[in-house]
Amino acid sequence: RTTNNNCTYIQQHSTQQEQGKRTKRKGPLHLHKQNTRTLSLIHQLQKYTIMFGGFSANKLKTQLKMAVNRFGIASNKKSAIVKQQKREVAGLLNEEPPREEKARIRAEAIIRDDDLVEAYEILQLECELLAERIKLIQTSKECPQDLVSCVATLMWASDRVDIPELSEIRKQFRYKYGKVFEENALKNVGGVLNERVVSKLSVQPPAAYLVQTYLETIAQHYEVEWTPKMKLTASELSQPMAAPIGSSVPTARASGFVHVPAVTGTPSIDHLPPPVAPVYIPPASDTGSNPSAPVGNFDEVDIFVPAAPTNDLGKPRDDDDDYRGGGGDGGGGAEYDELAAKFAALNKK
């Protein structure tokens, strides 16, 4: 019995040792498998977040950097366009007569482009600041107070400038801070927006005095002698520029008859000139045979009757049958006398 008990104890002890070895071997491997599964789930969650929406600090930083470059390119392009427009305005003011109304419209476009470039530069600075503080944005649950104005201004300007990166930046901030924050930014609740950006991106036209100042500055820069013909009052200078009425448009520009006065409205019958009777002026070939015939008198018709042909001595030529209209039998003279008598009777009537 003692021997059997010892054998049983030895077997049980060896079995426990083997089980303990197996447990020690399986423990780290089991934990490694669990960590691998957890990491795979995290990667999948990140993929789903990128695909189906969600805040991503890396994506936000990339879009902010791209927006900075895009703002720089757009500003340079607008500046080149403004220089070309200034030369065109100077050419319009240098014409004779100056095309002042068209120059005012071009000056308003220059003012709007200047405001747009100014807004681009401010938004570019805000994007650079947010890209440098991306770690603070990522770790904070609420938007930091010193960044509220920058974030709200970028979200508000996303629909008002032609920068596609701002749309994605707006989405990332909506995922981070919620839709309520986005609605407050679009409505400027609390006046958090940058006032200068809001003013420069406004749809309201500039005041007339600003347009006048731009025209005078452009004329002075390009050495154009121009004085405004349209005198504006103090109240008109503070208001937007009035619509053109065509005062600077020359008359008969296509035909070149610039001296013809322009007619506006419908003239009354009392002011119409009296009618003038038409005068007939025949061509030179019609009056060549009778230069003394009156011109323009249609009451009586004068018929010119040629005289009988004569010789050099002033006597009728009897030796030539061609002048009597026949042969040598003398019949042509009688016919000529009859015709002469008929013409004389017509003249008497």
C-alpha positions in Angstrom: 0.0 0.0 0.0 2.8 2.4 0.9 4.4 1.7 -2.4 1.2 2.3 -4.3 0.5 5.5 -2.5 4.0 6.8 -3.3 3.5 6.0 -7.0 0.2 7.8 -7.0 1.6 10.9 -5.4 4.5 11.0 -7.8 2.2 10.8 -10.8 -0.1 13.5 -9.4 2.9 15.8 -8.7 4.3 15.3 -12.2 1.0 16.0 -13.7 0.6 19.2 -11.8 4.1 20.3 -12.9 3.3 19.6 -16.5 0.1 21.6 -16.3 1.9 24.5 -14.7 4.5 24.5 -17.4 1.8 24.5 -20.1 0.0 27.4 -18.3 3.3 29.4 -18.2 3.9 28.7 -21.8 0.4 29.7 -22.9 0.0 32.9 -20.8 2.2 35.3 -22.9 1.0 33.9 -26.2 -2.6 34.4 -25.2 -1.9 38.0 -24.2 -0.1 38.6 -27.5 -3.1 37.4 -29.4 -5.4 39.7 -27.4 -3.2 42.7 -28.1 -3.0 41.9 -31.8 -6.8 41.7 -32.0 -7.2 45.0 -30.1 -4.7 46.8 -32.5 -6.6 45.4 -35.5 -9.9 46.7 -34.1 -8.3 50.1 -33.6 -7.0 50.2 -37.2 -10.4 49.2 -38.5 -12.1 51.8 -36.4 -9.7 54.5 -37.8 -10.5 53.3 -41.3 -14.2 53.5 -40.7 -13.8 57.0 -39.2 -12.0 58.2 -42.3 -14.4 56.6 -44.7 -17.7 57.5 -42.9 -16.8 60.7 -41.2 -15.2 61.7 -37.9 -12.5 63.9 -36.6 -8.9 63.2 -37.8 -6.1 65.5 -36.6 -3.8 64.4 -39.4 -6.3 65.1 -42.1 -7.2 68.5 -40.6 -3.5 69.5 -40.5 -3.0 68.4 -44.1 -6.0 70.4 -45.3 -4.8 73.5 -43.3 -1.4 73.3 -45.0 -2.9 72.9 -48.4 -5.2 75.9 -47.8 -2.2 78.1 -46.9 -0.7 77.3 -50.3 -4.0 77.8 -52.1 -4.5 81.2 -50.5 -1.1 82.3 -51.7 -1.7 81.2 -55.3 -5.1 82.9 -55.4 -3.7 86.1 -54.0 -1.0 86.3 -56.6 -3.4 85.6 -59.4 -5.9 88.3 -58.2 -3.0 90.8 -57.9 -2.0 90.3 -61.5 -5.6 90.8 -62.7 -5.9 94.0 -60.7 -2.8 95.4 -62.4 -4.2 94.7 -65.8 -7.5 96.2 -64.9 -5.8 99.4 -63.7 -4.2 99.9 -67.1 -7.6 99.4 -68.8 -9.2 102.0 -66.6 -6.4 104.5 -67.4 -7.0 103.8 -71.2 -10.7 104.5 -70.8 -10.1 107.8 -69.0 -7.5 108.8 -71.7 -10.0 108.5 -74.6 -11.7 111.5 -76.2 -14.3 111.8 -74.9 -13.4 109.9 -71.7 -15.6 106.8 -71.1 -16.1 107.7 -67.5 -19.1 105.5 -66.7 -17.4 102.3 -67.9 -14.3 103.3 -66.0 -16.3 103.6 -62.8 -17.7 100.1 -63.3 -14.1 98.7 -63.8 -13.0 100.6 -60.7 -15.7 99.0 -58.6 -14.4 95.6 -59.8 -10.8 96.6 -58.8 -12.1 97.5 -55.3 -13.8 94.1 -54.9 -10.7 92.3 -55.9 -8.6 94.3 -53.5 -11.0 93.4 -50.7 -10.8 89.7 -51.7 -7.0 89.6 -51.6 -7.0 91.3 -48.2 -9.5 88.6 -46.9 -7.3 85.8 -48.4 -4.3 87.0 -46.5 -6.1 87.1 -43.2 -7.6 83.7 -43.7 -4.2 82.4 -44.6 -2.7 83.6 -41.3 -5.5 81.8 -39.4 -4.9 78.5 -41.2 -1.2 78.7 -40.3 -2.0 79.3 -36.7 -4.4 76.4 -36.5 -1.9 74.1 -38.2 0.7 74.9 -35.6 -1.7 74.3 -32.7 -3.2 71.0 -34.0 -2.0 69.1 -30.9 -3.9 71.5 -28.7 -7.0 71.1 -30.8 -6.7 67.3 -30.7 -6.3 67.0 -27.0 -9.0 69.5 -25.9 -12.6 68.5 -25.9 -13.9 72.1 -26.2 -12.5 74.7 -28.6 -9.9 76.9 -26.9 -11.1 80.4 -26.3 -8.2 82.0 -28.2 -9.0 79.9 -31.2 -12.7 80.3 -31.4 -12.5 83.3 -33.7 -10.2 81.6 -36.1 -12.2 78.4 -36.3 -15.5 80.2 -36.6 -14.2 82.6 -39.3 -12.9 79.7 -41.4 -16.2 77.9 -41.2 -18.1 81.0 -42.1 -15.9 81.8 -45.1 -15.9 78.3 -46.5 -19.0 79.2 -48.6 -17.8 82.7 -49.6 -14.4 82.0 -51.1 -13.3 79.7 -53.9 -10.9 77.6 -51.8 -12.1 73.9 -51.8 -9.9 73.0 -48.8 -12.1 75.1 -46.5 -15.0 72.8 -47.0 -13.1 69.8 -45.6 -11.7 72.0 -42.8 -15.3 72.9 -41.9 -16.3 69.2 -41.8 -13.4 68.3 -39.4 -14.4 71.1 -37.0 -18.0 70.0 -37.1 -17.0 66.4 -36.2 -14.8 67.8 -33.4 -17.1 70.4 -31.8 -20.6 69.5 -33.0 -23.3 71.0 -35.2 -24.3 73.6 -32.6 -20.9 75.2 -32.8 -21.1 75.2 -36.6 -24.5 76.9 -36.6 -23.3 79.6 -34.1 -20.3 80.3 -36.3 -22.5 80.7 -39.4 -24.9 83.0 -37.6 -22.0 84.9 -35.8 -23.5 84.4 -32.4 -21.7 86.5 -29.9 -19.8 88.4 -32.6 -16.9 85.9 -32.7 -16.2 86.3 -36.4 -13.3 88.5 -37.6 -14.9 91.8 -38.5 -12.4 92.7 -41.1 -13.0 89.5 -43.0 -16.7 89.9 -42.8 -16.5 93.4 -44.2 -14.1 92.5 -47.0 -16.3 89.5 -48.1 -19.5 91.5 -48.0 -21.8 91.6 -51.1 -22.6 95.3 -50.6 -21.1 97.6 -53.4 -18.5 100.2 -52.4 -19.4 103.8 -51.8 -19.2 106.3 -54.6 -16.5 108.4 -52.9 -14.2 105.3 -52.8 -14.8 104.7 -56.6 -14.0 108.3 -57.2 -10.8 108.1 -55.2 -9.7 105.0 -57.1 -10.2 106.8 -60.5 -8.3 109.8 -59.4 -5.4 107.7 -58.1 -5.2 105.6 -61.3 -5.3 108.7 -63.5 -2.5 110.3 -61.4 -0.4 107.1 -61.5 -0.6 106.7 -65.3 -0.3 110.5 -65.9 -3.7 110.9 -67.5 -5.2 114.3 -67.6 -8.8 113.7 -66.4 -11.3 115.6 -64.4 -14.6 114.1 -63.5 -17.6 115.4 -65.4 -20.1 113.9 -63.1 -20.3 116.1 -60.0 -21.5 114.2 -57.0 -23.1 115.7 -53.9 -22.1 114.8 -50.3 -25.2 112.4 -50.0 -24.4 110.7 -53.3 -20.7 110.2 -52.3 -21.8 108.2 -49.3 -24.2 106.0 -51.3 -23.3 103.2 -53.8 -22.5 104.3 -57.3 -25.6 105.1 -59.4 -26.5 103.1 -62.5 -25.1 104.4 -65.8 -27.4 106.5 -68.0 -25.1 106.6 -71.0 -23.9 110.2 -70.7 -20.3 109.2 -71.7 -21.5 107.2 -74.7 -20.8 109.1 -78.0 -23.6 109.4 -80.6 -23.3 107.7 -84.0 -20.2 105.9 -83.0 -20.5 103.3 -85.8 -20.9 105.8 -88.7 -18.5 108.4 -87.3 -21.0 111.2 -87.4 -20.2 112.4 -83.9 -21.5 115.9 -84.6 -25.1 114.7 -84.9 -26.9 115.6 -81.6 -28.6 112.8 -79.7 -32.4 112.7 -79.7 -34.0 111.5 -76.5 -37.7 111.0 -76.1 -40.5 111.6 -78.7 -40.5 115.1 -80.3 -43.9 116.9 -80.4 -45.5 117.9 -83.6 -45.3 121.6 -82.8 -41.5 121.5 -82.7 -41.2 119.7 -86.0 -39.7 121.7 -88.9 -42.0 122.7 -91.9 -41.9 120.3 -94.8 -39.8 121.2 -97.8 -40.9 120.5 -101.4 -38.6 118.2 -103.2 -36.4 119.7 -105.9 -35.7 117.6 -109.0 -32.1 118.0 -110.3 -31.7 116.2 -113.6 -28.4 114.6 -114.4 -26.0 116.4 -116.7 -26.9 114.3 -119.7 -30.5 115.5 -119.6 -29.7 119.3 -119.7 -26.8 119.1 -122.0 -28.9 119.6 -125.1 -30.8 122.6 -123.7 -28.8 124.3 -120.9 -31.3 127.2 -120.6 -34.3 124.9 -119.7 -35.6 125.7 -116.2 -35.1 123.2 -113.4 -37.7 122.3 -110.9 -40.7 123.8 -112.7 -43.3 121.2 -113.7 -46.1 123.5 -114.8 -45.2 123.8 -118.5 -43.0 121.7 -120.6 -40.8 123.5 -123.1 -39.9 121.6 -126.2 -36.8 122.6 -128.1 -37.2 122.7 -131.9 -34.0 122.7 -133.9 -33.7 125.2 -136.8 -33.3 124.3 -140.4 -29.7 123.3 -141.2 -27.8 126.1 -142.9 -24.5 126.4 -144.8 -21.6 128.4 -143.8 -23.3 131.6 -145.2 -26.4 131.2 -143.0 -28.6 130.0 -145.9 -30.5 126.7 -146.1 -28.6 123.9 -147.6 -30.5 122.6 -150.6 -27.7 120.6 -152.1 -27.7 118.1 -149.3 -30.6 115.7 -149.2 -29.6 114.2 -145.8 -30.6 117.5 -144.0 -34.1 117.4 -145.5 -34.7 113.9 -144.4 -35.2 112.4 -148.0 -33.9 112.1 -151.5 -33.5 114.7 -154.2 -37.2 115.0 -155.1 -37.8 117.8 -152.5 -40.3 115.8 -150.4 -38.2 116.1 -147.3 -38.6 119.9 -147.1 -42.4 119.7 -146.9 -42.3 117.2 -144.1 -40.0 119.4 -142.2 -42.3 122.4 -142.6 -45.2 120.4 -141.3 -43.3 119.3 -138.2 -42.2 122.8 -137.5 -45.8 124.1 -137.7 -47.0 121.4 -135.2 -44.2 122.3 -132.7 -45.1 126.0 -133.0 -48.8 125.2 -132.3 -47.8 123.2 -129.2 -45.7 126.1 -127.9 -48.7 128.5 -128.3 -50.9 126.2 -126.2 
